[in-house]
Amino acid sequence: MMSRKSKQELLDTVRPRYYKAGRKEKKRILDELVANTGYERKYIIQVLNHPAPPQVRRKRRGKSRYGLRVKAALIQIWRAANCICGKRLVAGMQDLIDALERHHELSLEDEIRDLLLHISPATVDRLLYSERDKKRHGLGTTKPGTLLKQSIPIRTFADWDEQRPGFFEADLVAHCGNSAAGAYLYTLVLVDVHTGWTECIALANKGQQTVKKALDAVRQRLPFPMLGLDSDNDAAFINGTLARYCAQEQITFTRSRPNKKNDQAYVEQKNWTTVRQTVGYDRYEGQRALRSMQALYQVLRLYTNFFQPVMKMTAKKRVGSKVTKQYDSIQTPFRRVLSLPEVPDVKKAQLQECYLSLNPAALLRQIHELQEQLWRLAKSKIL
């Protein structure tokens, strides 16, 4: 039995032939249509001679809840958050609004504040669509280290199941421009797997002693002790100096599999979002550039850890070709640290006092000023 839609399609197909047909041919066409559709003969004649006008679907245009004032305030908050995605921005909206208002960077009416605190991530991304831009990529300079390689155990992404802070992934980012020839600066990036706490420190080179001293400096300012260190297979990490240092300080030292970047997914992500988006891909050399980059990272660590919410995947399930990922609640590293029972109350109070003194908009302006100073020291790229 034909469906109503199929019957209508049949009538539409036959209509041009029915117009051109003679009396006898029309009678034969009508007989066929009555037999096939079950419609009455007079109804078919009516439909063929008077087709219904095409239906035009009209878009329903409801009144938008988010006017220009809400969008303007959202853009201001988004820029103060360094243009993060909608999910992370919504998760940190309350803290950002409170901090900006506390330091007189923002003044919102109650109605606008309420709308911003209940806005969805999808709506945020839609309102900010025209404000986004594109980025570029650069070189990698990792050279494998063979010394003691077999004595340092391999750890993969799936093995990171620590439910306490202190286990860090480490990587080096090279600031060599388009050529790895000669001497240039590096950035040592350390990311705590459990909290997302991120530390960056500028290095004059990637010598063994330089990396060791940088680790010492970072450990002094962490809000919790370093319990584990996981690196790639770069010779800057896979060497006797660092192996002895970790053994002496009772730090579990592991490495990823060669050419498996996903084993270090957390730090690889920060290489882009924290270092490349801030410093870029130009070439930097010498002490002036080193001091400028160090000053930039001192401000960046405060801004990143206190005001940049982190999404952490807790599970990934594959059903056929579809992959479903689950994430924990989106929080800043600072908020994650405050919720940890392992962190002493004295340290939490110090972090809270530091947080209340920080103005995210002022920190971002300072970052931009330090970026301009650093970029003026960039060397011409070697092609």
C-alpha positions as CSV (number, residue, x, y, z in Angstrom):
1,M,0.0,0.0,0.0
2,M,1.4,3.4,-1.0
3,S,2.0,6.0,1.6
4,R,0.5,9.4,1.4
5,K,3.9,10.9,0.5
6,S,4.4,8.4,-2.3
7,K,0.9,9.1,-3.7
8,Q,1.7,12.8,-3.8
9,E,5.0,12.2,-5.5
10,L,3.2,10.0,-8.1
11,L,0.7,12.8,-8.8
12,D,3.4,15.4,-9.1
13,T,5.3,13.1,-11.6
14,V,2.2,12.4,-13.8
15,R,0.9,16.0,-13.8
16,P,3.1,17.4,-16.8
17,R,2.1,14.3,-18.9
18,Y,-1.6,14.8,-17.9
19,Y,-1.5,18.5,-19.1
20,K,-0.2,17.5,-22.6
21,A,-2.4,14.4,-23.0
22,G,-5.6,14.2,-25.2
23,R,-9.0,13.1,-24.0
24,K,-8.5,9.4,-24.4
25,E,-5.0,9.6,-22.8
26,K,-6.2,11.5,-19.8
27,K,-8.9,8.9,-19.3
28,R,-6.3,6.2,-19.3
29,I,-4.0,8.2,-16.9
30,L,-6.9,8.7,-14.5
31,D,-7.8,5.0,-14.5
32,E,-4.2,4.1,-13.6
33,L,-4.1,6.7,-10.8
34,V,-7.4,5.5,-9.3
35,A,-6.1,2.0,-9.3
36,N,-2.7,2.9,-7.8
37,T,-3.7,5.5,-5.2
38,G,-7.3,4.5,-4.3
39,Y,-8.3,8.2,-4.5
40,E,-11.7,9.2,-6.0
41,R,-11.6,10.2,-9.7
42,K,-12.9,13.7,-9.1
43,Y,-10.3,14.3,-6.3
44,I,-7.5,13.3,-8.6
45,I,-8.7,15.6,-11.4
46,Q,-8.9,18.5,-8.8
47,V,-5.3,17.8,-7.5
48,L,-3.9,17.5,-11.1
49,N,-5.5,20.7,-12.3
50,H,-4.9,22.7,-9.1
51,P,-1.6,21.8,-7.5
52,A,-1.0,23.0,-3.9
53,P,1.5,25.9,-3.7
54,P,4.9,24.8,-2.4
55,Q,5.3,25.1,1.4
56,V,8.0,27.5,2.5
57,R,9.4,26.7,5.9
58,R,9.9,29.8,8.0
59,K,12.5,29.9,10.6
60,R,11.1,30.5,14.0
61,R,12.8,33.5,15.4
62,G,12.4,33.7,19.1
63,K,13.4,36.7,21.0
64,S,17.1,36.4,22.1
65,R,17.7,36.5,25.9
66,Y,21.2,37.7,25.3
67,G,21.3,41.3,24.0
68,L,24.3,43.5,23.1
69,R,25.0,44.4,26.7
70,V,25.3,40.7,27.7
71,K,27.5,40.1,24.7
72,A,29.8,43.0,25.5
73,A,30.2,41.9,29.1
74,L,30.8,38.3,27.9
75,I,33.5,39.5,25.5
76,Q,35.2,41.5,28.3
77,I,35.2,38.5,30.6
78,W,36.4,36.1,27.8
79,R,39.3,38.4,27.0
80,A,40.2,38.6,30.6
81,A,40.2,34.8,30.6
82,N,42.6,34.8,27.6
83,C,40.0,33.6,25.1
84,I,39.3,30.1,26.5
85,C,36.6,27.8,25.1
86,G,33.0,28.1,26.2
87,K,33.0,25.1,28.5
88,R,36.0,26.3,30.5
89,L,34.7,29.9,30.5
90,V,31.3,28.9,31.9
91,A,33.0,26.8,34.6
92,G,35.1,29.7,35.8
93,M,32.5,32.4,35.2
94,Q,31.7,33.0,38.9
95,D,35.3,33.4,39.9
96,L,36.1,35.6,37.0
97,I,33.2,37.9,37.6
98,D,34.0,38.1,41.3
99,A,37.6,38.9,40.7
100,L,37.0,41.5,38.0
101,E,34.4,43.2,40.2
102,R,36.6,43.1,43.3
103,H,39.3,44.9,41.4
104,H,36.9,47.3,39.7
105,E,37.6,46.0,36.2
106,L,33.9,45.1,35.7
107,S,30.5,46.5,36.8
108,L,27.5,44.4,36.0
109,E,23.8,44.9,36.6
110,D,22.1,42.1,38.5
111,E,20.1,41.1,35.4
112,I,23.2,40.8,33.2
113,R,25.1,39.0,35.9
114,D,22.3,36.4,36.4
115,L,22.2,35.8,32.6
116,L,26.0,35.3,32.5
117,L,26.0,32.9,35.4
118,H,23.3,30.7,33.7
119,I,24.5,30.9,30.1
120,S,25.3,27.6,28.4
121,P,28.7,26.8,26.8
122,A,27.1,26.4,23.4
123,T,25.6,29.9,23.6
124,V,29.0,31.3,24.7
125,D,30.7,29.8,21.7
126,R,28.0,31.1,19.4
127,L,28.2,34.6,20.7
128,L,32.0,34.6,20.5
129,Y,32.3,32.9,17.1
130,S,33.3,36.1,15.3
131,E,36.0,37.0,17.9
132,R,38.2,34.0,17.4
133,D,41.3,33.6,15.2
134,K,43.8,31.0,14.0
135,K,47.3,30.0,15.1
136,R,50.4,28.4,13.6
137,H,52.8,25.6,14.5
138,G,56.6,25.2,14.6
139,L,59.5,22.8,15.0
140,G,60.2,20.1,17.5
141,T,63.9,19.4,18.6
142,T,63.7,16.3,20.8
143,K,66.8,14.2,20.5
144,P,66.6,10.7,22.1
145,G,68.8,10.0,25.1
146,T,70.3,6.5,25.3
147,L,72.2,6.7,28.6
148,L,70.4,4.7,31.3
149,K,67.4,4.4,29.0
150,Q,66.7,0.8,29.8
151,S,66.9,1.4,33.6
152,I,64.1,4.1,33.5
153,P,60.6,2.4,33.4
154,I,58.1,3.3,30.7
155,R,54.8,4.8,31.7
156,T,51.9,5.3,29.3
157,F,48.9,7.6,29.4
158,A,46.7,4.8,30.6
159,D,49.0,4.3,33.7
160,W,48.3,7.8,35.1
161,D,45.7,6.9,37.7
162,E,47.1,8.8,40.7
163,Q,44.4,10.2,42.9
164,R,46.8,12.6,44.7
165,P,48.9,15.6,43.6
166,G,52.6,15.5,42.9
167,F,53.0,13.4,39.8
168,F,54.3,15.6,37.0
169,E,54.7,15.2,33.3
170,A,57.7,17.2,31.9
171,D,58.7,18.4,28.5
172,L,61.0,20.9,26.8
173,V,59.8,23.5,24.2
174,A,62.4,24.9,21.9
175,H,62.4,28.5,20.9
176,C,64.5,28.0,17.7
177,G,62.4,29.7,15.0
178,N,62.7,27.8,11.7
179,S,66.1,26.3,12.4
180,A,67.5,24.1,15.1
181,A,71.1,25.3,14.4
182,G,73.1,27.2,17.1
183,A,72.2,28.1,20.7
184,Y,68.7,29.2,21.7
185,L,66.3,29.2,24.6
186,Y,64.1,26.5,25.9
187,T,61.0,26.3,28.2
188,L,60.7,23.5,30.7
189,V,57.0,22.7,31.2
190,L,55.8,20.7,34.2
191,V,52.1,19.7,34.6
192,D,50.7,17.9,37.7
193,V,48.4,15.1,36.4
194,H,45.9,15.3,39.2
195,T,45.3,19.0,39.6
196,G,46.5,20.5,36.3
197,W,48.9,22.8,38.2
198,T,51.4,24.1,35.6
199,E,54.8,25.5,35.9
200,C,57.0,27.0,33.1
201,I,60.6,28.1,33.5
202,A,62.9,29.5,30.8
203,L,66.2,27.8,30.2
204,A,69.4,29.1,28.5
205,N,70.0,25.6,27.2
206,K,68.9,22.0,27.8
207,G,72.1,20.8,29.6
208,Q,71.7,18.3,32.4
209,Q,72.7,20.7,35.2
210,T,70.4,23.4,33.8
211,V,67.4,21.1,33.8
212,K,68.3,19.9,37.4
213,K,68.5,23.5,38.7
214,A,65.2,24.4,37.0
215,L,63.5,21.4,38.7
216,D,64.9,22.6,42.1
217,A,63.5,26.1,41.5
218,V,60.1,24.8,40.6
219,R,59.9,22.4,43.6
220,Q,60.4,25.4,45.9
221,R,57.3,27.2,44.8
222,L,54.9,24.2,44.3
223,P,51.9,24.1,46.7
224,F,52.6,20.3,47.3
225,P,55.7,18.1,47.1
226,M,56.8,16.5,43.8
227,L,56.3,12.8,44.0
228,G,56.8,11.6,40.4
229,L,58.4,12.9,37.2
230,D,57.5,11.5,33.8
231,S,59.4,12.7,30.7
232,D,59.9,11.9,27.1
233,N,63.1,10.3,25.8
234,D,65.0,13.5,25.3
235,A,68.7,13.4,26.4
236,A,68.0,16.4,28.6
237,F,66.0,14.0,30.8
238,I,67.4,10.6,30.1
239,N,70.8,11.0,31.8
240,G,72.6,10.1,34.9
241,T,72.3,13.5,36.5
242,L,68.6,13.5,36.6
243,A,68.3,9.8,37.5
244,R,70.5,10.4,40.5
245,Y,68.7,13.6,41.5
246,C,65.3,11.8,41.4
247,A,66.7,8.9,43.4
248,Q,68.2,11.2,46.0
249,E,65.0,13.2,46.4
250,Q,62.7,10.1,46.3
251,I,61.0,11.2,43.2
252,T,59.6,8.4,41.0
253,F,61.2,8.8,37.6
254,T,59.5,7.3,34.4
255,R,59.6,7.9,30.7
256,S,57.1,7.7,27.8
257,R,57.3,5.4,24.8
258,P,59.4,6.8,21.9
259,N,57.2,8.6,19.3
260,K,54.0,8.2,21.4
261,K,53.0,11.8,22.3
262,N,49.7,10.7,23.8
263,D,51.7,9.1,26.6
264,Q,52.3,12.7,27.7
265,A,49.0,14.1,26.8
266,Y,48.7,16.6,29.7
267,V,52.0,18.3,29.1
268,E,51.7,18.2,25.3
269,Q,48.5,20.1,25.6
270,K,50.1,22.8,27.8
271,N,53.0,23.1,25.4
272,W,50.4,24.7,23.0
273,T,47.9,26.4,25.3
274,T,50.4,27.9,27.8
275,V,53.7,28.3,25.9
276,R,53.1,28.6,22.2
277,Q,50.0,30.7,22.5
278,T,52.0,33.1,24.8
279,V,55.5,33.1,23.5
280,G,55.0,32.0,19.9
281,Y,57.4,30.4,17.5
282,D,60.1,33.0,17.0
283,R,63.8,32.4,17.8
284,Y,65.2,33.7,21.2
285,E,68.8,33.8,22.2
286,G,71.0,35.3,25.0
287,Q,70.6,36.6,28.5
288,R,68.3,39.5,27.8
289,A,65.7,37.3,26.1
290,L,66.1,34.8,29.0
291,R,65.4,37.4,31.7
292,S,62.4,38.7,29.7
293,M,61.0,35.2,29.3
294,Q,61.5,34.4,33.0
295,A,59.6,37.6,33.9
296,L,56.8,36.6,31.6
297,Y,56.5,33.1,33.1
298,Q,56.4,34.5,36.7
299,V,53.2,36.3,35.8
300,L,51.8,33.6,33.6
301,R,52.0,30.9,36.3
302,L,49.7,33.0,38.5
303,Y,47.2,33.7,35.7
304,T,47.2,30.1,34.5
305,N,46.9,28.3,37.9
306,F,44.4,30.7,39.5
307,F,42.2,31.8,36.6
308,Q,42.3,29.2,33.8
309,P,39.8,26.3,34.4
310,V,41.0,22.8,33.4
311,M,39.0,20.0,31.8
312,K,40.3,16.5,32.8
313,M,39.1,13.4,31.0
314,T,38.1,10.6,33.5
315,A,36.9,7.9,31.0
316,K,36.8,7.1,27.3
317,K,34.6,4.4,25.9
318,R,34.5,3.2,22.2
319,V,31.4,1.7,20.8
320,G,32.0,0.9,17.1
321,S,33.3,4.0,15.5
322,K,31.9,6.3,18.1
323,V,34.1,7.4,21.0
324,T,32.4,8.8,24.1
325,K,34.5,10.8,26.6
326,Q,33.7,11.7,30.2
327,Y,35.1,14.7,32.1
328,D,35.2,15.7,35.7
329,S,33.9,19.0,36.9
330,I,35.8,21.9,35.3
331,Q,37.9,23.8,37.8
332,T,41.0,25.9,38.0
333,P,44.1,24.2,39.4
334,F,43.8,26.5,42.4
335,R,40.3,25.3,43.2
336,R,41.4,21.7,42.8
337,V,44.3,22.2,45.2
338,L,42.0,23.7,47.8
339,S,39.8,20.6,47.8
340,L,42.7,18.2,48.5
341,P,43.1,16.8,52.0
342,E,46.8,16.2,51.3
343,V,47.5,20.0,51.2
344,P,48.0,21.5,54.6
345,D,45.6,24.2,55.8
346,V,48.4,26.7,56.1
347,K,49.3,26.3,52.5
348,K,45.7,26.6,51.5
349,A,45.3,29.8,53.4
350,Q,48.4,31.2,51.7
351,L,47.0,30.3,48.3
352,Q,43.6,31.9,49.2
353,E,45.3,35.1,50.3
354,C,47.3,35.2,47.1
355,Y,44.2,34.5,45.0
356,L,42.2,37.4,46.6
357,S,45.1,39.8,45.8
358,L,45.2,38.9,42.1
359,N,43.3,40.8,39.4
360,P,43.0,38.6,36.2
361,A,42.6,41.6,33.9
362,A,45.6,43.3,35.3
363,L,47.6,40.1,35.1
364,L,46.6,39.7,31.5
365,R,47.6,43.3,30.7
366,Q,51.0,42.6,32.4
367,I,51.4,39.5,30.3
368,H,50.7,41.4,27.1
369,E,53.3,44.1,28.1
370,L,55.9,41.4,28.8
371,Q,55.0,39.7,25.6
372,E,55.7,42.9,23.6
373,Q,59.1,43.2,25.4
374,L,60.0,39.6,24.6
375,W,58.9,39.8,21.0
376,R,61.1,42.8,20.4
377,L,64.1,40.6,21.3
378,A,63.2,37.9,18.8
379,K,65.9,37.0,16.4
380,S,65.4,36.8,12.6
381,K,64.4,33.3,11.6
382,I,67.1,31.2,9.9
383,L,65.6,29.7,6.8
